[in-house]
Amino acid sequence: MTATAAAPEEDGTAPAGGGTASGQDASRPVRQIVPPEDLHATELAFLAAHDSGPRPPGWRLTPRSVVTFVMGSHGAALTLPDDARAAAGTPRRLVIDGKFVGDRALVERCVVTLAGERALLLVGEPGTAKSMLSELLAAAVCGTSGLVVQGTAGTTEDQLKYGWNYAQLLAGGPSPAALVPSPVLTAMSRGAIGRVEEVTRCLPEVQDALVSLLSERRIAVPELAGGPDGLAHATPGFNLIATANLRDRGVSEMSAALKRRFNFETVGAIGDLDAETALVRRQARAALERSGAAFQVDDAVLEALVTAFRDLREGRSAEGWEVERPSTVMSTAEAVAVAGALGLAAAYFPGDRDVLELLPGHLLGVVRKDDPADAARLRGYWDGPVRRRAEEGAATWRALWDLRTVLEG
């Protein structure tokens, strides 16, 4: 798929999103996932020129502009001041696209935390966009979301601090040239935002390395002791964003000492049906466009999909009927995956069957991930809200009720 430049509107207002149609430079290799600092480069350049207010040390945007970047300008076109000094090619007017669907107050608290010297920990159920929010915040604050360590049981202390180029180490001994900085150490030296994904999946001894790092804002390099490079200090602007999955809280529980170094913010599920449906549609369409296919899932099917996810997630239907919750997390991210699968089926097997017929099977696949017994809970949902909506005459739900036999396999 060829990237084409998105032309400004006739009144001089650039389109929402502020970039190319694919978010990529046509001269660069096509990427499946484009980091936010590249995808929204025009927005970031515009906001840097738009707001000349006070900025914390090392920040590229003001705190207010960081919030605007994440939450959007709600359809309003912002205009650069007459005296603004903008990068070449930056439009004079721009609508900032909303990227995170959630509470603005939450985002504001996150930004205030990062402006200080306490680290930020985003916690929540799987699929609530914790990682996406951390990427957006990092991109807006320092211009890169790529200084990240993925927490796993195999993550080592070296990955949080530094390692060595062993060829150079053996050839010339310990030296700054032989040292390989971790993403966190790189963030410290640049005055940037470092990120640690799934911090509670790291072993306790690895987590403990963060305690002194966040307290003292420096990393000792004993091999270079006695020289100026034996102690790496954080420069102004450095901070850390970590994420933690509530389902994995017991994997490697954080120590009280480490918890005190973070401000905790909980990222919850999307509260509004229309907002969640719009997000699922947007994300699924974007995924199909990256595959070169058009998104052709009917709005009624998409709404039924999101409604089912919400009912099963919350244990209560929109009408107030009780629903037995499955043990698996019915997250928005999973809903996007199912919507994408339906879209791919419509694109690559056109006319074979109505995509609505595929929905029960995909839901069954989702709920059985953690516990096969959850299939019975999904059948209970069909016998409850799905049947009652069918009896009330809703055509989509009537069709879904008629597909109940799919769940008996």
Secondary structure as UniProt FT lines:
FT   TURN            10..11
FT   STRAND          13..14
FT   TURN            16..17
FT   TURN            21..22
FT   TURN            26..27
FT   HELIX           36..39
FT   HELIX           41..50
FT   TURN            57..58
FT   HELIX           63..71
FT   TURN            74..75
FT   STRAND          77..79
FT   TURN            82..83
FT   TURN            88..89
FT   STRAND          93..95
FT   HELIX           104..115
FT   TURN            116..117
FT   STRAND          119..124
FT   TURN            126..127
FT   HELIX           130..142
FT   STRAND          148..150
FT   TURN            153..154
FT   HELIX           157..160
FT   STRAND          162..164
FT   HELIX           166..172
FT   TURN            176..178
FT   STRAND          179..181
FT   HELIX           183..190
FT   STRAND          193..197
FT   HELIX           199..201
FT   HELIX           204..216
FT   STRAND          218..220
FT   HELIX           222..224
FT   TURN            225..226
FT   TURN            228..229
FT   STRAND          231..233
FT   TURN            236..237
FT   STRAND          239..245
FT   HELIX           246..248
FT   TURN            249..251
FT   HELIX           256..259
FT   TURN            260..261
FT   STRAND          262..266
FT   HELIX           273..290
FT   TURN            291..292
FT   HELIX           299..314
FT   TURN            318..319
FT   HELIX           332..348
FT   TURN            350..352
FT   HELIX           355..358
FT   HELIX           359..367
FT   TURN            368..370
FT   TURN            372..373
FT   HELIX           374..381
FT   HELIX           382..386
FT   HELIX           387..391
FT   TURN            392..393
FT   HELIX           395..402
FT   HELIX           404..408
//
